[in-house]
Amino acid sequence: MNLIFETERLLIRKLTPKDFESYHKLFTDNQVIKYLSSVFFTKNEICSEFKEIIKNGSLENGKIRIYGLERKKDAAFIGSCYTWNHPNLSIEIGYVFFSSFWNNGYGSEYLKGKIDFLKALDCKNIIAKIDSRNIASIRMVEKLQFIPIASILNEFENCLEIEYQLLI
């Protein structure tokens, strides 16, 4: 396993070929993707993206790193997360969990761990873009002292995104 970092209950690790079915289920679950995109992903699109992640460890020529979120106690694949290094030295983060794992504190635990991980790498600016309808995620980042800095109409995904920033 290629561990990136861990928290009390989670392992954040590189994806492996055995993760494909879970990854596919995650990004075709209507509950999950309602806050990600109005465009439904086909199995071929997900397969193509997943192959690129496995081959290169990233998307967009290394700009976007995608990882798996695994629960320690039973090695269950419970979600995925990404890190996007922007040219202005800010790092955008994102996360998605299977709906069956919502409301268990995993999102907050992941975010706290990610912030600590990025602090150790001397990151100073973390960005999170959240669909304005995703109240639970908004509450989570605000509880961790992220502040809203912009509202962006995402025409591709047909939603209003709120861009949050945490200076560390």
SVG drawing of the C-alpha trace seen along z (x, -y; Angstrom):
<svg xmlns="http://www.w3.org/2000/svg" viewBox="-29 -37 36 43">
<polyline fill="none" stroke="black" stroke-width="0.4" points="0.0,0.0 1.2,-3.5 0.2,-5.4 0.0,-9.2 -1.0,-9.9 -3.3,-8.5 -5.7,-9.6 -7.1,-7.8 -9.6,-5.8 -8.6,-6.4 -5.8,-5.6 -5.3,-8.0 -3.5,-6.1 -2.8,-5.7 -5.5,-4.0 -4.8,-0.4 -6.4,1.6 -8.5,3.5 -10.2,0.2 -11.9,-0.2 -15.3,1.3 -15.6,-0.8 -14.4,-3.9 -17.0,-3.3 -19.8,-2.8 -18.8,-6.0 -19.0,-8.1 -22.2,-6.6 -24.1,-6.8 -26.8,-9.5 -26.7,-10.5 -22.9,-11.1 -22.7,-12.9 -25.6,-15.2 -23.1,-17.6 -20.3,-16.9 -21.9,-17.3 -25.1,-17.5 -23.4,-15.3 -23.6,-11.6 -20.4,-9.7 -20.4,-6.7 -18.5,-3.5 -16.1,-4.2 -15.4,-7.8 -14.7,-6.5 -12.6,-3.6 -10.5,-6.0 -10.0,-8.4 -9.1,-5.5 -6.6,-4.0 -4.9,-7.4 -4.7,-7.7 -3.2,-4.2 -0.7,-4.8 0.4,-8.3 -0.8,-8.7 -2.7,-11.8 -4.8,-13.6 -4.2,-16.7 -0.5,-16.0 0.3,-15.7 -1.7,-18.7 -4.5,-16.7 -3.6,-13.8 -6.4,-11.4 -6.3,-9.1 -8.5,-6.5 -10.0,-6.8 -9.9,-3.5 -11.3,-2.8 -8.7,-1.1 -10.8,1.3 -12.0,3.3 -10.1,1.9 -13.4,0.7 -13.0,-1.8 -15.2,-4.6 -14.4,-7.4 -11.9,-9.4 -10.1,-12.7 -8.0,-14.9 -5.2,-17.5 -4.8,-20.1 -1.6,-22.2 -2.4,-25.6 0.2,-27.9 -0.4,-30.6 1.0,-28.1 -2.4,-27.4 -3.6,-23.8 -7.1,-22.9 -8.5,-19.9 -11.7,-17.9 -13.3,-14.8 -16.2,-12.5 -17.6,-9.7 -20.1,-6.9 -23.4,-8.2 -23.5,-5.2 -20.5,-6.7 -21.9,-10.3 -22.6,-11.6 -19.9,-9.5 -17.2,-12.2 -15.0,-10.8 -15.2,-14.0 -14.0,-16.2 -11.4,-13.7 -10.1,-13.6 -10.0,-17.4 -8.2,-17.8 -5.6,-15.2 -5.2,-16.8 -4.6,-20.2 -2.0,-18.8 -0.4,-17.0 -0.2,-20.1 1.1,-22.2 4.0,-19.7 4.7,-20.4 4.8,-24.1 1.6,-24.8 0.2,-28.2 -3.1,-28.4 -5.7,-25.7 -8.8,-26.0 -12.0,-24.0 -14.8,-24.6 -18.1,-23.4 -21.5,-23.1 -23.7,-25.7 -26.4,-23.0 -24.0,-20.8 -24.8,-22.2 -23.0,-19.5 -19.7,-20.1 -20.1,-23.8 -20.6,-23.4 -17.6,-21.1 -15.1,-23.5 -16.4,-26.5 -16.0,-24.6 -12.3,-24.2 -11.9,-28.0 -12.1,-28.1 -13.6,-31.3 -15.7,-32.0 -13.8,-34.1 -15.9,-33.8 -19.1,-32.5 -18.6,-31.0 -21.3,-30.0 -20.1,-26.6 -21.9,-26.5 -20.5,-23.0 -21.9,-21.5 -24.9,-23.9 -24.4,-24.9 -23.2,-27.7 -19.9,-26.9 -18.5,-28.6 -14.8,-28.9 -13.4,-28.6 -9.8,-29.4 -7.8,-28.5 -4.5,-30.3 -2.2,-28.2"/>
</svg>
